[in-house]
Amino acid sequence: MNKRLLVLFACGILLVEGSIVAQTQEEQRIKRAARGKEFVSQEELVSFKNDVPYAQAIEALSALSKKYLKKPIVDPAPLTTKINVEIQSMYWRDAFELILRTNNLWYSDHPDYLQVVPVGALPTIPGAAPGVAVARVDSGQIIARTREVTISAVFVSIDQSKLRESGLSFSIFRGRDLNLGVEFRGADRVSSNIFTAVTSPTSKRLAVTVDAALRIFESEQLGEVIARPQTTVRSGSTGRVQIGTDFSVKERDFAGNVIDRFYSAGTILEVTPTVYAYGNTQLIDLMYKATRSSVTPGTVSTLIDKTENESKLLLLDGEETYVAGLSLNEENTTREGIPLLKDLPWWFFGLRYLFGYDKVNVSKRELLILLRAELVPTIDERVEQLTKNRDVMQEKLKENREDMEKRTRKQ
């Protein structure tokens, strides 16, 4: 009976040690992932016995730090004792931190080197873990200084087939200011009413504003404005606009259960603006991803026709730009032939096949996205403007009060 208890006790100790080791390895993996290095090579793994001198271990780790971080490890007052910890196949930086933590030390990361310092020399705050340095920052000040950008977009769907049939072509150009313009080209003699609505051209070229071009497209049924979304995004964050639907596909998870996984389809625009200061000029580094997709359900699988455009632009405050080239082919089947006879049922002597046929019309539609980036006033500017508005309101109330008192005295 006693032997069984001893065996069970030993197994319990092994399980606890295994869980602790697994937890420590998981914590180390999370730390490496936070540094952007989730996987390590065999050359970056180290092993030390617990009786290895501290100075010898730091010297070996300093060589690895020079190789991979380009920073040596500097210890002004190295210990003369052992490292007092067993290390087996551990990432060298995790081993370095473990040795320091075991000996009540830590390090400060400088641009050119890593310096070992006592834990008491590091700035800490109440509640912080031992050996962890916490920087004192004002989060409110950081958030207040972060600029916000308003992204205004116009989604225009243009029917290329009708545009070619009308004998017109257009191009987008940038005017003298930060706004865009549209130039139409046609034949030598243009008799279409779309030009008389704006101006009477004397040549086959016509330059108009974007708003006028959109009215031209809609009036002549050459295209349509799908939406005019507007979103405000903080610098460094991502904003997303979707015009379409989400569809589900039956899939199996790792346990073999059937689940519905949803995918986005339609017109999707993702923008990530980042504001930089170049002297007195504010620059907007705009990273965008425009996707246009359509879903075709099939008997075996679901087909997704996708057109994607991803790039980065550098814009000024209030500058406009555009994204083009997102095109899709739409097929429409219509019944053509002799009226009435072409619509007879198939079982009526097959006459519908003699007097009619199915016509497939393929129309190419191109999506044009117009973008405009504007900086939102800072918190200080908004507070100043709000104070001015309050002062103006107080002055008007005071004037009205004085006017009422004067009228009361006269009566």
Secondary structure, 3 states (H helix, E strand, C coil): CHHHHHHHHHHHHHHHHHHHHHHHHHHHHHHHHHCCCCCCCHHHEEEECCCCEHHHHHHHHHHHHHHHCCCCEECCCCCCCECCCCEEEEEHHHHHHHHHHHCCEEEEECCCCEEEEEHHHCCCCCCCCCCCCCCCCCHHHHHHHCCEEEEEEEEEEEEHHHHHHCCCEEEEEECCCCCEEEEEECCCCCCCHHHHCCCCCCCCEEEEEHHHHHHHHHHCCCEEEEECCEEEEECCCCEEEEEEEEEEEEEECCCCCEEEEEEEEEEEEEEEEEEEEECCEEEEEEEEEEEEEEEECCCCCCEEEEEEEEEEEEEECCCEEEEEEEEEEEEEEEEEECCCHHHCCCCCCCHHHHHEEEEEEEEEEEEEEEEEEEECCCHHHHHHHHHHHHHHHHHHHHHHHHHHHHHHHHC
